[in-house]
Amino acid sequence: MVAGGVPVRAARKNAPPREDVLVAAMATIAERGLEGLTMAGLGREVGMSSGHLLYYFRSKDELLLQTLEWSEAALGDERRALLSRRGPVAERLRAYVDLYVPTQARDPHWTLWLEVWNRSQNAGPQERERQAAIEGAWHRDLVALLAEGISRGEFRPVDADRVATRVRALLDGFSIQLAVGLPTVDRQEILDHVREFLTEALTPTKNPA
């Protein structure tokens, strides 16, 4: 079998590590946006032909999804590290929110996330399961954090799963607006809105004297 005019066996031997391709893809998105990411251009970055890339990733959709999974794995490590810190749960919850929200318009991770989800309309069941796994990791960590706050008496007793669903819907809505660059959206204002919601939803009620 031949890929791009070169025997597949040789392509495997000469190909850079998979992670190098994903790093290069993410760097291209950060520097030039998704419109600047082409299979031919990425191939030049890593010393592979577009045919070799298609052999390894099958399609641009698969390349984008694997790049998102790689980026999410790094974010997951960072998220778990900050959530495992000692100290008030409320502080870790604020750190979770800060990590979730894009840093700025055209944030590369969110740009990639939006593109993958847009393309998922035509995705197969396995690809959808992989996308759901990304969402599920964020959700489970938030539920666990809320449950810890409830058990320690920092938060009032609530249904942690339902509150987590609402919080993430709020975060997604604001984050998409920021990521696409709406001029009326400011990151600090988003953080203030979310923290206000969390305070209203989670502050324990004081027993009347």
C-alpha positions in Angstrom: 0.0 0.0 0.0 1.3 3.5 -0.9 0.4 6.8 0.8 1.2 10.0 -1.1 3.6 8.2 -3.4 5.7 6.7 -0.6 5.4 3.2 0.8 3.4 3.1 4.0 6.2 1.2 5.8 8.5 4.1 5.0 5.9 6.7 6.0 5.5 5.0 9.4 9.3 5.0 9.9 9.8 8.6 8.9 6.7 10.2 10.4 7.1 12.4 13.5 5.5 11.5 16.7 1.7 11.9 16.7 1.9 14.5 19.4 4.2 16.7 17.3 1.5 16.9 14.7 -1.1 17.8 17.2 1.2 20.5 18.8 1.8 21.9 15.3 -1.9 21.9 14.6 -2.7 23.8 17.8 0.1 26.3 17.2 -1.2 27.0 13.7 -4.7 27.6 15.0 -3.3 30.0 17.7 -1.2 31.9 15.1 -3.4 31.9 12.0 -6.8 30.6 13.1 -8.7 27.7 11.7 -8.6 29.2 8.2 -4.8 28.9 8.3 -4.9 25.2 9.1 -4.6 23.0 6.0 -3.4 19.5 5.6 -0.8 20.6 3.1 0.4 23.5 5.4 0.5 21.3 8.4 2.4 18.6 6.5 5.1 21.2 5.6 5.4 22.1 9.3 6.1 18.6 10.4 7.8 17.3 7.3 5.0 15.1 6.0 2.9 15.1 2.9 -0.8 15.8 3.2 -1.3 12.2 2.0 0.7 10.9 4.9 -1.4 13.0 7.3 -4.6 11.7 5.8 -3.2 8.1 6.2 -2.7 8.7 9.9 -5.8 10.8 10.7 -8.1 9.7 7.9 -9.7 13.1 7.6 -9.4 16.7 8.7 -12.3 16.1 11.0 -10.4 13.4 12.8 -7.3 15.5 13.0 -9.3 18.3 14.6 -10.9 15.9 17.1 -7.6 14.3 18.1 -6.1 17.8 18.5 -9.0 18.8 20.8 -8.6 15.6 22.8 -4.9 16.3 23.2 -5.6 19.9 24.3 -8.3 18.7 26.7 -5.9 16.1 28.2 -3.5 18.9 29.1 -6.4 21.1 30.5 -7.7 18.0 32.4 -4.3 17.6 34.2 -4.3 21.3 35.1 -7.9 21.2 36.3 -7.4 18.1 38.5 -4.2 19.7 40.0 -6.1 22.9 41.0 -9.1 21.0 42.2 -6.9 18.8 44.5 -5.4 21.8 46.3 -6.2 22.3 50.0 -8.2 25.2 51.1 -11.8 26.5 50.7 -13.8 24.8 48.1 -15.1 28.2 47.0 -11.6 29.2 45.9 -11.2 26.1 43.9 -14.6 26.6 42.3 -13.5 30.1 41.2 -10.3 28.6 39.8 -12.4 26.1 37.8 -14.5 28.9 36.3 -11.4 30.9 35.5 -9.9 27.8 33.7 -13.2 27.2 31.8 -13.7 30.7 30.3 -11.7 31.6 27.2 -8.8 34.0 27.9 -9.7 36.2 25.0 -11.5 36.4 21.7 -10.3 33.7 19.2 -8.9 31.7 22.1 -7.3 28.7 20.2 -8.7 26.0 22.4 -12.3 27.4 22.2 -11.9 28.1 18.4 -11.0 24.4 18.0 -13.8 23.3 20.3 -16.4 25.3 18.3 -15.2 23.9 15.0 -15.3 20.3 16.2 -18.8 20.7 17.6 -20.0 22.4 14.4 -18.6 19.5 12.3 -20.2 17.0 14.7 -23.5 17.3 12.9 -22.2 14.8 10.5 -20.1 12.8 12.9 -20.6 9.1 13.6 -21.5 7.5 17.0 -17.9 6.9 18.0 -16.9 10.5 17.4 -19.9 11.7 19.3 -19.0 9.4 22.2 -15.5 10.9 22.3 -16.9 14.4 22.3 -19.3 13.5 25.1 -16.3 12.2 27.1 -14.7 15.6 26.9 -17.8 17.2 28.3 -18.3 14.5 30.8 -14.9 15.1 32.4 -15.6 18.7 33.0 -19.0 17.9 34.4 -17.9 15.1 36.8 -15.1 17.3 38.2 -17.6 20.1 38.8 -20.2 17.8 40.5 -17.4 16.4 42.8 -16.4 19.9 43.7 -19.9 21.0 44.5 -20.5 17.8 46.5 -17.4 18.5 48.5 -18.5 22.0 49.3 -21.9 20.7 50.4 -20.4 18.0 52.6 -18.1 20.6 54.3 -20.9 23.0 54.9 -19.5 25.7 52.6 -22.4 25.4 50.2 -26.0 24.8 51.0 -27.6 21.4 50.2 -28.4 21.4 46.5 -28.6 18.8 43.8 -24.9 18.9 42.7 -25.6 17.4 39.3 -28.4 19.8 38.4 -26.5 22.8 39.6 -23.4 21.7 37.7 -25.5 21.3 34.5 -26.8 24.9 34.9 -23.4 26.3 35.7 -21.8 24.8 32.7 -24.7 26.0 30.4 -24.1 29.5 31.8 -20.3 29.1 31.2 -20.8 27.8 27.7 -23.1 30.5 26.7 -20.9 33.3 27.9 -17.7 31.6 26.7 -19.0 31.2 23.1 -19.8 34.9 23.0 -16.3 35.8 24.2 -14.6 33.2 21.9 -16.3 34.6 18.7 -15.4 38.1 19.7 -18.7 39.8 20.4 -17.7 43.4 21.2 -20.2 43.7 24.1 -18.7 40.8 26.1 -15.9 41.3 28.6 -14.1 38.4 30.3 -14.1 40.0 33.7 -17.8 40.8 33.4 -18.4 37.2 32.6 -16.5 36.0 35.7 -18.5 38.5 37.8 -21.8 37.2 36.4 -20.9 33.6 37.0 -19.6 34.3 40.6 -22.8 36.2 41.4 -24.9 33.2 40.2 -22.8 30.8 42.2 -23.1 32.9 45.3 -26.9 33.1 44.9 -27.1 29.3 44.2 -24.7 28.0 46.9 -24.5 30.4 49.9 -25.9 28.6 52.9 -29.0 30.1 54.4 -28.7 31.4 57.9 -31.0 30.0 60.5 -33.1 32.7 62.1 -32.0 33.6 65.6 
